[in-house]
Amino acid sequence: MKQDADFFGDRDVELIYIAKRLKEALRLEGFLTEAGIDYAVEPDKYRGGVIFRSERIGAFFYVLPDAVEAARVVLDRNGFKMHTEA
């Protein structure tokens, strides 16, 4: 379920996905909520584009480390690709 940052307190969270469009973010929120996974969503900047690189705003999805594997299953099952550091 979607949680505020206060829910996670001082615990470390892991970035699992960056949604580039609102529709995409809302779909993923529904899948994570349906699966009962606690997650946080924060807007943040990322660099995008191939030819014309620019800074853009996306929805960054975070979960606790012990929920990463369950989140990976949800993402895979629904056609989302887990975020990896590039």
N, C-alpha and C positions, 0 to 999 in steps of 0.2 A: 504494500500500500504506500501511496505517496506520503512522505514525512517531511516535516520542516527540519532545517539544519540542527535545531536544538535537540531533536530526537536522538541524533547521533553523538551529541556531546563532544568529548575530546577524542573519541575513537576515530581511528583512521578509516577512510572510505576509499574505494577503488572506482576509477572511471571505467564504465563498461561500454558507453556508447555516446556518440555525439550526433544528435538529430539536426539536420540542416534545414528542415522545413517543419512548420507547425503541425501539419497533417501527420507527418512521420512520427513526431514526438507524441502526439495524442494516441496514435495506434499503439506505440510501445508502452505508454502509460497503462493502457487498457490491458495489454498482455501481462505486464508485471503485476498489476493489481489482481487480475484474475488468478494468477499463480500464487498470490499471497506473499510476494517478495517485498520487503521494505526497501524503499529507494528514495533518493532525493534528486531533484532536478534544479539545476542552476543555469541561468543564461551566462554565457561567456564568449570570448572571442576566439576564433580559429582562423588559420590562413587557408584560403581556398582558391581554386582556379588553376588551370593548366598554363594557358598562354598569358592571361592577364591575372596575375596573383593579386589578391586583395584580402583585407581583413574583414571577416563576417561575424555575425552573431549566431550562435547555435544553442541548443538545449543539451546540456551535459548531464548525463545520467550516472549516478553514483550508488553503490551498494556497499555493505560491510563485507570484509574479506571472506567471512564464512558463507556468504550468499552468492559469491561470484560464480560458482559452478552451476547452481540452480538458475541463475540469470543467464548464463551461457546457453543452457538447454532451451530456455524460453526464447532467446534471441535466435538461435539456430532453427528451432521449430517454426518460427514465424518469418524467416527470410532476412533477418538482420545480421550484420557481421559485427562481432565483438570488436571493440576498440583495442588496438595495440599501439604501443609507442612507436613512432616512426623515426 
